[in-house]
Amino acid sequence: MVIQITVEDGGDHNHHQIDHNVFGYRKPFGGNGAEIIRVGNSWSSQLPSYSIIEENIFYHCDGENEIISVKSGFNIVRRNLFYESRGGLVCRHGHNNIIDSNVIIGNHLPATLGIRIINQGHTVSNNYVESVTGKGSGAAFILRMGVYERPNTSEDYEDEKLKSYHRAADIDIAFNTFVDCTELNFGDGRGDKEPRNVRFAHNRIYSPNTVPNIKISNPTIFPGITFINNFCQFKNNESPNIKGFQFTTFNIEQIKAQRHQAVSPMDCGTSWHNVELSEMKTLTELMN
């Protein structure tokens, strides 16, 4: 099952809200089409939806590498919990979306990933990503290269251009925390449209048992992305040789306290499903 929000031109848009649900036990599908929530489609991706997805739990959702796939504009995804799910939160199409205060915990399971960003005008803030093992397009954070410019004329609204990746621009990624993740990737993917006016600022990266995990897959991302006042702690006090990152020593308990910004597992789901309720109690204990 996929919750599909359809976006159509000329109406009042969607203004839908999806909240306080528990989604779980989605087995691997083996291809596209197994998202849990999809907001829009490629052919409607340049339209606004104004939908809100908040305070849901995604538990062992392994259908494909996109758990929430945002394919429209002006949506808010906030305070959701993704736990041991082999997929991520992806801004696949569309512009001007807000990704805020979500918690992603992979527990070092293979194929877990974090937040993937492409297109324009997004704000990605206050998210917490822990123990995610993916690399490249499946990393804990991915800023992707673009293949086309953002469509702005009727001639641009071709099938291939709408299905592809548009240049990342005018994006703020700030005050996020990444704990024990394998990689943060900038510039992954095919395409020659490097980012423009992207700021990665005031983020915290804590991986004391590994070497620096900041990967620049394509050096042409500079000067379109600026790293500002990011703090990190890696093995042997190493620091990435990238301007805008500096070493510090974190208090891990203070860092992990940010996990509590997501919805409490006991506030979600149905009280009449005993198995689910038992699992939510266990998950609550694991989150504390």
C-alpha positions in Angstrom: 0.0 0.0 0.0 1.2 3.5 -0.9 -0.6 6.6 0.4 -0.7 8.7 -2.7 -1.5 12.4 -2.6 -2.5 13.5 -6.0 -1.8 17.1 -7.0 -3.8 18.8 -9.7 -3.5 22.2 -11.3 -6.2 24.9 -11.0 -7.7 23.7 -7.7 -7.3 24.7 -4.0 -4.3 22.3 -3.9 -4.3 19.6 -1.2 -3.8 20.9 2.3 -3.8 17.3 3.5 -2.5 16.2 6.9 -1.1 12.7 7.8 -0.3 12.4 11.5 0.0 10.0 14.4 0.1 6.8 12.4 2.3 3.8 12.7 3.6 2.3 9.4 5.5 -0.9 9.7 6.7 -4.2 8.3 7.0 -3.3 4.6 9.0 -6.1 3.0 11.5 -5.3 0.2 9.6 -4.8 -3.0 12.6 -5.0 -5.4 11.9 -1.8 -7.3 10.2 1.6 -7.4 6.6 2.0 -6.2 6.9 0.8 -2.6 7.1 4.1 -0.8 4.9 4.5 2.3 3.8 8.1 1.4 4.2 9.8 -1.9 3.1 13.5 -2.2 2.6 14.2 -5.9 4.0 12.6 -9.0 6.6 13.7 -11.5 4.0 15.2 -13.9 2.6 17.4 -11.1 5.9 18.1 -9.3 6.0 21.8 -10.1 2.7 22.4 -8.3 2.2 23.1 -4.6 0.4 20.7 -2.3 0.6 22.4 1.1 0.4 19.0 2.8 1.7 18.2 6.3 3.2 14.9 7.3 3.9 14.9 11.0 4.3 12.8 14.1 4.2 9.4 12.4 6.3 6.3 13.1 7.9 4.3 10.3 9.0 1.0 11.8 10.9 -1.6 9.6 9.7 0.0 6.4 11.9 -1.8 3.9 9.9 -1.5 0.7 12.4 0.7 -1.3 14.9 3.4 -0.7 12.2 6.2 -0.5 9.9 5.9 2.6 8.5 9.4 2.2 8.8 10.6 -1.4 8.0 14.3 -1.8 7.1 15.1 -5.4 5.4 18.5 -5.1 6.0 21.9 -3.4 5.3 23.7 -0.2 4.9 20.7 2.0 6.1 20.2 5.6 7.5 16.9 7.0 8.2 17.2 10.7 8.7 15.3 13.9 8.4 11.8 12.4 10.4 8.8 13.6 12.0 6.4 11.2 13.3 3.3 13.1 15.4 0.5 11.5 13.9 1.2 8.1 15.8 0.5 4.9 14.8 3.7 3.2 14.8 7.5 3.7 13.1 10.8 3.6 13.5 12.1 0.0 12.7 15.4 -1.7 12.5 13.7 -5.1 10.7 16.4 -7.0 9.2 19.8 -6.2 10.4 22.9 -4.5 10.1 24.9 -1.3 9.6 22.0 1.2 10.4 22.0 4.9 12.0 19.0 6.5 12.3 19.7 10.2 12.8 17.8 13.5 12.6 14.3 12.1 14.5 11.4 13.8 16.1 8.6 11.8 17.7 5.7 13.6 19.2 2.9 11.5 21.0 0.9 14.3 23.7 0.1 11.8 21.4 -2.1 9.7 22.5 -2.4 6.0 20.8 -0.2 3.4 19.5 2.4 6.0 19.7 5.9 4.7 18.8 9.4 5.8 17.7 12.6 4.0 18.2 13.1 0.2 17.8 16.6 -1.3 17.4 17.8 -4.8 15.6 20.8 -6.5 15.1 24.2 -4.9 14.0 26.3 -2.0 14.0 23.7 0.7 14.8 24.1 4.4 16.3 21.1 6.2 16.7 21.8 9.9 16.9 20.3 13.4 16.8 16.7 12.1 18.6 13.9 14.0 20.1 10.9 12.1 21.9 8.1 13.9 23.6 4.8 12.9 22.8 5.0 9.2 25.1 2.8 7.1 24.4 3.9 3.5 26.8 5.6 1.1 26.4 7.6 -2.1 22.8 8.1 -3.0 21.9 6.2 0.2 24.0 8.2 2.7 22.9 9.8 6.0 22.6 13.1 4.0 22.8 13.5 0.3 22.8 16.7 -1.8 22.5 15.5 -5.3 23.7 16.9 -8.7 21.1 18.1 -11.1 20.5 16.9 -14.6 18.3 19.7 -15.9 17.4 23.3 -14.9 14.2 23.9 -13.1 11.3 23.9 -15.7 10.0 27.4 -16.2 8.3 27.3 -19.7 5.7 25.0 -21.3 8.5 23.6 -23.5 10.3 22.4 -20.3 7.4 20.3 -19.2 8.5 17.2 -21.0 8.2 13.8 -19.6 12.0 13.2 -19.3 12.7 16.5 -17.7 9.9 16.2 -15.1 11.0 12.7 -14.2 14.7 13.7 -13.8 16.6 15.8 -11.3 16.6 19.6 -11.3 19.4 21.7 -10.1 19.6 22.1 -6.3 19.5 25.8 -5.4 18.5 28.2 -2.6 18.6 25.5 0.1 19.4 25.8 3.8 20.6 22.8 5.7 21.1 23.8 9.3 21.2 22.7 13.0 21.0 19.0 12.1 22.8 16.2 14.0 24.5 13.1 12.5 25.7 10.4 15.0 27.7 7.3 14.0 26.7 7.5 10.3 28.9 6.0 7.6 28.8 9.0 5.1 27.4 12.4 4.3 27.6 12.9 0.6 27.7 16.1 -1.5 27.5 15.9 -5.3 26.4 12.4 -5.8 24.6 11.3 -9.0 24.9 11.9 -12.7 24.4 15.3 -14.1 26.4 18.5 -14.6 24.1 21.0 -12.8 26.0 21.8 -9.7 24.2 23.4 -6.7 23.8 27.1 -6.3 23.3 29.2 -3.2 23.2 26.2 -0.8 24.2 26.6 2.8 25.2 23.8 5.2 25.5 25.5 8.5 25.7 24.9 12.3 25.4 21.1 11.9 26.9 18.6 14.3 28.6 15.4 13.2 29.6 12.9 15.8 31.5 9.7 14.7 34.4 9.2 17.2 35.3 5.8 16.0 35.7 6.6 12.3 37.7 8.9 10.1 36.0 12.0 8.6 32.9 10.8 6.7 32.2 14.0 4.7 32.5 12.9 1.0 32.6 15.4 -1.8 31.6 13.2 -4.8 31.9 16.0 -7.3 34.2 19.0 -6.7 32.1 21.2 -9.0 29.7 21.7 -6.1 32.0 24.6 -5.1 31.4 27.5 -4.8 27.7 26.7 -5.1 27.6 25.3 -1.6 29.0 27.0 1.5 29.9 25.2 4.7 29.5 27.4 7.7 30.4 26.8 11.4 29.8 23.0 11.4 31.2 21.0 14.4 32.5 17.5 14.2 34.2 14.8 16.2 36.0 12.0 14.5 38.6 9.3 15.4 42.0 10.6 16.6 40.5 14.1 16.6 40.7 14.3 12.9 38.8 17.0 11.0 37.8 17.0 7.3 40.0 19.2 5.2 37.1 21.4 4.2 36.6 25.0 5.2 33.5 25.4 7.5 34.1 22.3 9.6 35.9 22.4 13.0 36.8 19.8 15.6 35.1 19.8 19.0 34.4 17.3 21.8 30.7 16.6 22.2 28.8 15.4 25.2 27.1 12.4 23.6 24.2 12.4 26.1 23.3 15.9 25.2 23.5 15.1 21.5 21.2 12.0 21.9 18.7 14.1 23.8 17.7 15.6 20.5 16.1 12.2 19.6 13.2 13.2 22.0 12.0 15.9 19.6 10.2 13.2 17.5 6.8 12.0 18.4 6.7 9.6 21.3 5.9 6.1 20.2 3.2 5.7 22.8 1.4 8.7 21.3 0.9 6.9 17.9 -1.1 4.0 16.5 -4.1 2.2 18.0 -4.7 1.3 21.6 -6.8 -1.8 20.6 -4.0 -3.6 18.8 -2.1 -5.4 21.6 0.9 -6.5 19.5 1.4 -3.1 18.2 1.0 -1.5 21.6 3.7 -3.9 23.0 6.1 -3.0 20.2 5.5 0.7 20.8 6.4 0.2 24.5 9.6 -1.5 23.5 10.4 1.2 21.0 9.8 3.9 23.7 12.3 2.1 25.9 14.8 2.0 23.1 14.4 5.7 22.4 15.1 6.7 26.0 
